[in-house]
Amino acid sequence: MKKSLMPYQLQDGAMSKNASKRSYKDLLITFGPAILLVIAGFWVAYQFVAPPPPKKIIISTGSETGVYYKTEVS
């Protein structure tokens, strides 16, 4: 019984160069708009996201001999 071949396959099971180019084109047509849509979505979301808060907080306490400074350090 002879094994049926797909139209783009050669006798030894390898794909022809034309079929390889066609498959890359098909992939680009299929996934290209989806990838562009995801990238556009990230860009739009980036426009509305606030920057993160600072990692270091500085508290103003007055002079080093004051009560607030002594309470905060100890």
C-alpha positions in Angstrom: 0.0 0.0 0.0 1.4 3.3 -1.0 1.6 6.1 1.6 -0.3 9.2 0.5 1.8 12.4 0.4 0.8 15.9 1.1 1.1 18.2 -1.9 4.1 20.0 -0.5 6.1 16.9 0.4 8.7 15.2 -1.8 9.0 11.5 -2.1 11.6 11.2 0.7 9.4 13.1 3.1 11.3 16.4 2.9 9.5 19.6 2.2 10.3 21.5 -0.9 11.9 25.0 -0.7 8.7 26.6 -2.1 6.6 24.9 0.6 9.0 26.1 3.3 8.7 29.7 2.1 4.9 29.3 1.8 4.7 28.0 5.4 6.7 31.0 6.8 4.4 33.3 4.9 1.3 31.5 6.2 2.7 31.8 9.8 3.3 35.5 9.3 -0.2 36.0 8.0 -1.7 34.0 10.8 0.3 35.2 13.8 1.4 38.7 12.6 -1.8 40.5 13.4 -2.1 38.8 16.7 1.5 39.8 17.7 0.9 43.4 16.6 -2.3 43.5 18.6 -0.5 42.2 21.7 2.3 44.8 21.3 -0.3 47.6 20.8 -2.1 46.4 23.9 1.1 46.6 26.0 1.8 50.0 24.6 -1.7 51.3 25.5 -1.5 49.8 29.0 1.9 51.4 29.5 0.4 54.8 28.8 -2.0 54.4 31.8 0.4 52.8 34.3 1.7 55.1 37.0 5.4 54.9 37.8 6.3 52.8 40.9 6.8 54.5 44.2 10.4 55.3 45.3 12.3 52.4 47.0 13.8 54.7 49.6 11.7 56.9 51.9 13.3 59.9 53.7 11.6 61.2 56.8 12.4 64.7 57.9 12.9 64.7 61.7 14.4 68.0 62.6 17.6 68.3 64.7 19.5 65.3 66.1 18.9 66.6 69.7 15.1 66.6 69.3 12.6 64.2 70.9 11.3 63.0 67.5 14.7 62.1 66.2 15.5 60.2 69.4 12.2 58.3 69.2 12.6 57.4 65.5 16.2 56.2 65.8 15.7 54.0 68.8 
